[in-house]
Amino acid sequence: MSGLPPDTINLVRQKADLAEVVAEKVVLRKQGKNFVGLCPFHNDRKPSFQVSPSKQIYKCFSCGAGGDVLRFVSQMEHLSFAEAVRKLAQRYHVHLPEGSLQQRQVYERKLSHQEKLLDILAMAADFYQHALRSSLGSAARRYLQNRQLSEVTLQKFQVGFAPPGWQSLYEYLVNQKRQPVHLLEEAGLLVARQQGSGHYDRFRHRIMLPIFDLQGRVIGFAGRALGEEQPKYLNSPETELFSKSQVVYGLNFARDAIVKADQVLIVEGYFDVIALHQAGIPQAVAAMGTALTSQQIKTLLRYTESKRLIFNFDGDRAGLKAAERAIEAIEEQARRGEVELRILTIPDGKDADEFLRDHPVGEFQALLNQAPLWLDWQIEQVLSGRDLSRASDFQQAHQAFVQLLAGLGGQWRSLYLHKVAELLSRGNGRLSRDLEEELRRGVRQYRWAKPEQLSPAKGSKLLQSESHLLQIFLHFCEYRREIREALLERELQFSFRPHRDLWQRILELVYGQPELETQEEALLTALRTICAHDEQLNERLSHLLWLDENTRVALMRPRIVVRAAIANMELEIRQKRYRYWTQLWDQAFSEGNTTLAAQYQASIQQEYQAIQTLQRDVQLSVEDMLETPLTEDLL
C-alpha cells in the first residue's frame, strides 16, 4: 500500500501529462488522435507502443505492457507505486501532506533542500543583474551593446555580470543574506580552496547567462569571459538541479514557438539563441556546449509534431565537426524517417548572432526555409574541396558516397543513387547510368560484407575465426587451396583490417609465384621478411606468423576449424542480408505493397534457413571433436 489517500493519487493522475512524461523516454510520433513509438519495455523493431492523450493510457501491442502515467513511471524507473506518485507530485506541484511522519519528513526534506537551492540561485541571478547595471559592469554593458542586444532582451534572459573579485558573490549571499556556505557550494556558485580553508566565487569577471528549467526557474549559469580568461565559457558543475546532458538552453522560452512553427532550430551558442529570439525566431535553442545527447533530442522532439530538427553550427572546422557529431547522435532515426533532420549553413562561416547583426532577419528566415536535408548537406561536404577530374579525388568521393548511402531505405537509396551518379558524372548521361549501377553494386556489397571494427563482445568469435583460418593457411600448406577456393566461391572477405592486409599480401605472393602455395616455409619466410622491414606491421601480424603453444593446441583439428571459420564468416554476411530484407519487408508492408512484401518474405525465409545451417556448422560438436583425429604435426 502507498499510504496515500485515493483523492490525492487521482489528483496526481489528473495533473500529470502522460504524453509529456512518456516523451522523455520514448520518441513519439503523432498518428491520428494518438502517439506511437518504439516500446521501451522490450526490443521493439517497429512502432508498437501507443499513447492515448484522451484516455491517458499507454499500450504496447507487441509485449502487452500498458497502464496509466503512474504505472509507466513505476515500470520505467523501477519505483514503487508510492515513489512514482511522489515523483510526479513533485514535478506537477501537487502537495502531499499524507503518509507516515517519517515519509513526510524525508519527502519534505528533499523538497525543502531543492527549494533552498532554487532560492539561492535566484538570489545569485538578481545579484549578477544588479552588478551588470552598476559601475562595475560598464565593460560588460559595452560588450552587450556591441552585440546589439536590447534592454528588453537582457531582462527577458536575465543576463548579468559577475564582478572580478574573488568573493563578491560570497560577500553578498553569505555575509549579507546569511545563506549557508555549503548550500552555495552545492548550487555550484562557490568553490572550496584547495589550500587552507574558505571558499571563493566560481564565476568572476564574466557575462552571466542563467540556465532555466522548463518552469523558468534558474538551475545553473553559463559565464562568458570578458577578457582572455580560459575557458571562454564556464558552465555550472553538475548539481542536484542541473545536469548539462539533459538541459537545453532556451527551451523554456522556445517551447510554445516550437509547437507553433512545428520545428526546432538548434544552434551552437548561447548568444545565438538570444539574438534569434530578439530577431523574432523564437524556436531556437542550444545544447550546453557539448554534442547533443539522446535525452536532449527526445526532449526536443516532444514539441514538434513533424519531428523537424534543424541544426545550425558555425561554418569553421570546429563547427563542421560539431555538426557531424550532432548528426551521428540522430542519424539512425533520420535514416528510418522518424526525424526530419536539416542542416542550416550560414554563408561566410558566420554564426547566427554575427549574421543577424549585418543582415535583416528576412534573409536568415530565407536560409532557414531553404535548409537542406542532412543527407544533401553531407553530399555537399563530400564534394567540397574535391576536383572530380582528378582520379584520386573522384575515387575518394565515390567511396564516401557508397558508405553514406549504404544505410538508406529502398526508395530513398534509389533517389540518392541517381542524384549522386549525376553529380559524379558532371552531366554526362551515359556515364551517369554506368556510375549509378556501379554505386548500387558498391552499396550492396558494403551493406552485406562491409569491413568493420567490431566491439570485443560482438567481434571476438569472428576475430578468432579469421585468425585461425589465416594461421591454418600459413602453417598447414595442405589446406591452402581448399581455403582459397572456399573464400572465392562464397565471395567472402576478411572483416578486420590487419587480416585483409595480410591476405592481400599472400595473394600477391601466390599469384606471382604459384609454387609458394605448396611450400609452407617458403611462404612464411617471404611474409616474415616483408614484416621485418615494417615494425608496425610485424607487431600486428606476429601472432599469425609465429604460433605459440596455446594456438597450436587450438588448431589440433584443422579441418573442423576451417569449416567453422568459413561458416562464421558467411554467417556474418547472411545475418546482414537478413536484416536488409527484413527492413525492406517492413517498408513494403507499411506502404500496403503486399506483392513486394511477399517477394521480400521469400528472401527472408531463404536467408533464415541458411543462417540456421551455418549456425550449426559454427558450433563444433563434441562428436566431431572425438571422431576427427589430431593432426600429426601437432602431436
N, C-alpha and C positions, 0 to 999 in steps of 0.2 A: 504494500500500500504506500501511496505517496505522502499521506498525512496532510493533503491539501484539499480544501473544500471544492466540491464539484463546480460551484459557480465560478470560482477563481480559475479553475482549469479551463472551463468553457470560454472565459474572458480571454485567456491566452490564445486559445484556438481562433477566436474571432479577430483578435488584433494581428496575429501572425499571418503573413502573406506566404502561402505555400510555394507559389511560383518563384517568389523572390528568394526564399530560403533554398529551394532546390537548385536554382540557377547559380548559386555559389559553388556547387559541387558538380553540376551537370550542364553541358552546353545544350540549351533548349532552342527549338525552332517552332515558330507558330504554325499550327496546322488546324485550320478551321477555328473552332472555339477553344481548342486545347493546345498544349505544347507537347512536343515529342523530343526524345533524345536517347542516347545510349544508357542503358541501365547501369548504375554504379554498383549494383549488388552481385553482378556476375559478368563474365567476359562476353559482353554484348557486341556482336559484329554489325548488326543493323538495328536502327532505332526501334526498340520495342517497349520503351518506357514512356508513359503518358502522364501528363499532369492536367487536371481539370480545375481551372481557377474558379469556376462557378460552384463546383461541388467541394472544392478544397480537399481533393484526394488525389493520390497517385497510384498507378498500377503498372506493373511490368507484365506484358502478355507472353513473356518467354519463361521467366523463372518464377513468376507468381507473386513477387514482392508487392506490397501495397499497404495503404493506410492513409492517415492524415499527417499533418505537419509535425505533431509530437512523435508519431511513430517513425517518421523519416529521420528526424534529428537523433532519436534514440538509436536507431539502427546504424545510421551513418557514422555517428561519433562514439558509438559503444557506451552510451549513457543509460542510466536507469531512467524510468519514466519521470520520477521526481526531478532528476537532474536536467532532463530535457525541458520540463516545464519551467524550471528556474532559469535555464539558459535563455529561452525565448522570452520569458517575462522580463529579464534584464534588457534584452535587445529592444523590446517593444514597450518598455517603460510601464509594465504592469506591476503594481505594488503587491507584494506577497507577505502579509502580516501573519499568515497561518504557520503551522508546523510546530515542532518542538522548540523549546527555548534554545537548545544547542544548535539546531538547524538554522533558526532565525539569526542567531548570533554570528555563525560562520558566514551566512549569506550577506548579512548586513555589514559585517566587517569588510568583506570583499567589495561590496558596492561603495561603502564609505571610503575605502582606500582609493578606489578608482576616481571617485568624485573629488577627493582631495588633490590627486594628481592633475585632474582636469582643471580645477580651480587655480592651481599653481601655474599651469601652462597658460591659462587665460590671463593671469596677472602678468606673466612674463611678456605676453604679446602686447598688453597695454603699455608696459614699460618700454618696450622697443619702439612702439609707435610714438610715444611721448619723446623719446630720445631723438627720433628722426626729425621732429619739429623743433628741437632745442638747438642751441648754438653748436652743440657737439655734432649735430647731424648735417651741417652745411655742405660738406663734401658729398655726403650720401644723397642729399637733395639734388645737387647739381648732376650727379650721376644718373638719377632717375629722370630728371628733366631732359637730359641728353637722349634718353630712351623714349622721350615724348609720351610719358605716362601721366595721365591727368590725376588730379586730386581725388576725383570720384573713384577712379580705378584703384588708386593706392589704398583708399579707405575700404573698398569692397574686399580686396585681398589682404587687408590688414598688414600692409608692408611696413616694416620698421627698420631700426638700426641698433646694432649692438656696439656701444662705445668701446674705445680701445683699452680701457683699464682692465686689470686682471680680476677685479672684484666689484665691478659696477652693479651687476645684477645681484650679486651676493649681498652687497650693502643694502639694496632696496628690499629684497624679499626676506632676508634673514634678520637684518638689524632693524629695519623699519616695519615690515609686515609680520615679523615674528614667525616666519614659516620654518618648519624643521629642516635642517640641512640634509638629513637622509632622504627626505621626500624630494627635494630639489635634485639630488643625485639620481634618485630612481626615475625622475622625469627626464633625465638626460641633460639638465641645464648646468650642473656643476661637475667638476672632475676632482677626485681626491689627489692631493700631491703625492708623488712617489717618494719624495724625501721629506721627512718631517711631517707635521700634522697640518690640517686645514684643507681648504678647497679653493678652487679658482673657477672663473666663468669658462664654460666650454666655448662660447661664441664671443669673439672680440673683434672689433673693427670690421664688421660685416653688415651688408644689407640683409635683413631678416625677413624670410618668407614663411609665414605659418603654414603648416600642413594640417588639413582638416579631415575629419571623418565624414561619413555621409550625412550625419546630423549637423554638420557645420561646426563641430567642436574642435578646438586646437588640440592635436595629439603629438605634435613634434614641430621641428623647424628645419629649414634649409638656409644656410648662411652663405652669401656670395661675398668673397673677399673684395675689398675696395682697392687694396694695393697689390703687391706681388706675393702675398702670403699663399702658401700651399696647404691643403688643396684649394683649388679655385672655388669649389662648392663643398660645404661641410654639412652633412645631414645629422640629425639627432641619432643617437645609438638605438639599438633595439630595446624597447621597453615593454612594460605590460600593456601599454596602449598603442604603441607604434611598431609596426613591422613593415619595412620598406618593400618586401616581396609581395605584400598584399594590398598596399595602399596605392591609389592612382591620384596623382596631384591634379587638383581642379575638378575632380568628379562631382563633388558636392555642388559646384556651380554649373556644371555641364550636363548633369543628369537629364533634366527636362528637355534641354535643347537637343540632346542625342535622340531622345524619343521622337521629338518633333521632326528633326531632319532625317531620322532613320539612318544615321551614320555617326561614327565616332572618328575624329581626327586625332591621331596620336603623334605628338611632336617630341622633340628631343629635350628641350629646355624649359625651365620654369617660366622665364620671361617670354618665351614664345607663346605659352598658354595665356599669360596675362595680356600680351599685345593683341592676340587674336580675339580674346573676349572683348577687349576695348574696341576693336575694329568691327565688332558685330558678327563674329564667327564663334559663338559660344559653345560649340560641340567639341572644343579642343581640350585635350588632357595630356599629361606626360607621365612616363614612368619615373621612378625615383633614382635617376642617374645610372641605372643598370638596364640590362636587357629585360624585356617584358617576361614575366613569369606566367605559367599556365593559370594560376589563380587570378592574376590581374586580367588576363584575357577573358576568363569566364565571367568575371565581374562586369567587364565592359559589354560583353555580348548579351547580357541581360536586358539592355536598354535599346537595342536595335533589332527590330523585327526581321529585317532582311539580312542581319548579321554582316553588315558592311563596315569593315575597318579600313582606314586609310592611314598609312604610315608616312610621315614626313620627317626625314632626318637630314642633317647637314650634307651638303654636296662634296665635302672634303673626304679624304681617305678614311678618317675615323667615322664620319657619318655613314659612308657606304658600308663599312664593317658593321656598324650598329644596325643598319637596315637588314643586312644579311642575317645577323643574329636574331633579329625580330622575326624575320620570315621563317627561320628554322623552327621557332617556337610554335608556329601555327601552320606550317607548310602542309602537314598531313591532313588537317581539317580543310585547308584550301583546296588540296588536290581532290578530296572527296566531295567538294561542293558544299560543305557545311558552313563555310565562311566565304564572303566575297571580299577578298583582300586586294587592295590597291596601293600603289606607291606614288606619292607626290614628290617630284623633284623640282626644286626652285632653280631658275637659271642663275648662272654665275656662281654656283656653290653657296648661295646665301641661305640663311635660316629665315624662318617666318618673321621674326622680330625685325631683322635687318631689311627684309623686302618691304614690309609694311611702312617703314619709315620713309621709303623713297618712292613708293607706288600706291595708287589708290586701291582700296580694298576690292574693287571690282575685278582688278587684274588677278589678285590672289584667288578670288572666287572662281574665275575662269580656269585657272590652273587646277583648282580643286575639282571642278566639274570634269576636267579632261584627264584626271589622274588615271594612268593605265593599270590594268590588272597586273598583279605581281609577276605573272609569267611573261607578259610583254616587257615589263621592266627588266627582268633578268635576261631576256633575249637581247635587249639593248646593251646591257652590261657585258655580255659575251662578245658582242661585235665592237664595243667601244675600244678604240685604240688599235684595232687589228686591220691589216691590209689583206683582204681576201685574195688579192692577186699573188701574194706570196704563199708558197706551198706550206710553210711551217705555220703561218697564221691561219690558213684555211683548215689545216688538219686539227689544230687546237680548237678552233670554233666548232668544227664538225663533232669532235669527241665531247665537247662541253654540251652541245645540243642533245646528243644521244643520252647523256646522263640526266639532263634536265627534263627530257620528255618521257623518260622510261616509267615514271610513276603515275602518268596521267591515265584517266579512264578512256574508253574506246573512242567516243565522239570527239572529245577534247584532243586526244592524241592525234587523230586523223587531221583535224583542223590545223593544229600547230605543226605537224609534219609537213603539210603543204606550205604553210607560211614560211617555215624555216628554209625549206628547199628553195623557195623563190628568192629569199634573201641571199642564200649562198650562191645561187646561180646568177645573180645580178641581172635578172630579166631574160635570161636565155631559156626559152620554153622547153626545148628538148632536154637540155641539161637539168632543168628543174625536175622533170619527170624521173630521170635517172637517179638524181640525188634523193628524191622523195622515197623511192624504193630502197635505195641503199641505206638511208636513215631508218626506214622501217625495219630492215633486217638487223641493223645495229641495235635498235631499241629492243627488238625481240630477243636478241642474243644477250643483251645487257640485263634484261629483266629475268631471264631464265638461268643465266650462268655467270652473272657479273662477279668479278673478283671482289671480295670484301674482307675486311679485317673484323672477324667475329670476336665477341667477348669470350674470355676463357670458359665461361659457363656453357655458352652455346657452341663454341668452336672447338672445344677440346677433343671431341670424338673425330671430327673431320680433320683437324690438325694432325692427330695421331695417325689416322688412316693414310693421309697423304705422305707423312713422314715414313711410315712403314713401307708404303709402295715404292718410294724412291730408294729406301735402304735395300729392299729386296732386289730392285732393278740393278743397283750398283754392285751388290755383293754376291748375287746369285745369277750368273750370266745365263743359265738355262731358262730363266723366266723372262728374259728381256723382251724377246719377240712377242710373247704372249701379252705382256703388259702394254707394250707399244701399240699392238693391234687392237687390244680391248679399248684403250683410250681413244684411238682413232675411230673405231667402229661406233662407239657410243657418243662420240663428239664431246668428250669430257676434257676439262681443263682444270689446272690446279688453282685453288682459291687464294692461297697465300703467296704473297709476292716473292719471298725467298725460294719457294718451291717452283714457281713459274720461271724465275730467272735460271735456276739450276736446270730445269727441264729443257729450256731453250738452248742452253749451252750443250747439254747432252745430245739433242737432236742435231745441232750444228756439227758436232764432232762425228756422230754416227753417219750422217748423210755425206760428210766429207771423206770419212774413212770407214766404210761399211764393215770392215773386218773387226773394228773395235767392239761391235755388238756381241761378238763371241769370245772376246778376250777380257776376262774380268780385271786383271791387274793393269792392263794397258789403258783401259778407260779410266780406271780410278787414278792412275798415275798422271794422265793428261789433265784430269779435273783438279787434282791436288796441286799440280804445277801452276794452273791458272789461279787458284786461290792463294798460292804462296806469294803472288805479286800484288794481292789485294787484301790487306789485313782485315778490313771491314767485312768483305765477302767471306773470307776464311772463318771469321767468328760466327757468321750466320749459318754457314753450311757444315761446320766441323762435325756436328752430331750425325750428319748424313754420310760423310766421307770416312769417318772412323767410328766403328761400333764399339761400345763398351759392353761389359758382361751382361748387364741388365737388358740391354737392347737385344743381344744375341739370344737370350732366353725367350724374349717376347716374339722372336722370329723363328722359333724352332719348327713351326709348321707353315712354311712359306705359302703353299698353295691355298690354304684356308685364309691366311692373312690377305693375300692378293684378292681372293674372291670377295671378302668382306669389305676391303678398302675400295674396290671398284664399285661395289653396291652402295657404299656410303656416299661416294662422290655423286653417283647417279641419283641417289635418293634426294640429295640437296637440290638438284635441278628439278626433279619431279615435284617436290613439295612447292617450289616456286611456281611451277606451271599450274599446280592445283589451285594455289591462291589466286593466280591470274585468271583462270577460267571461272572460279567462284565469284570474283569481283565482277566479271562481265555478265555472269548469270544474274547477280543481284541487280545490276543496272537494267538489263533487258526485262527482268521480271517486274521491277518497279515501274518501268515505262509501259507495261502491258504487252510487250512483244513476245508472245508465248512461243512462236515459231523459232525465233532466235534463241530464246531461253532453252528450248528443247535441244537445240544443237549444242549449246554450251554444256547442258546437262550430260550429254553423251561424252564430251571431252573430260568433264569432271569425273565421270564414272571410270573412264579409261585410266586416267591418272591415279585414281584411288586404288584400283586393282594393282597397278604397277607398284605403287607405294607399299601396299601390303606385302607383295612378293619380295621387294627389296628389303623391307624391314626384317623379314625372316632371314634373308641372306646375311644381313649385317650382324645378327646375333650368332656368335659361334657357339653351337650347342655342345654339351658335354659328350654326346655321342660322336660328333665329328672329331672332337679332340682325341677321343680314345681310339677311334678307328684309323686315324691318319698317323703314319709312322713319323718319328722325328727325323729331321734332315741329318744325314751322317756328318756333314761338315760341322755340326754344332754339338755332336755328342761328346 
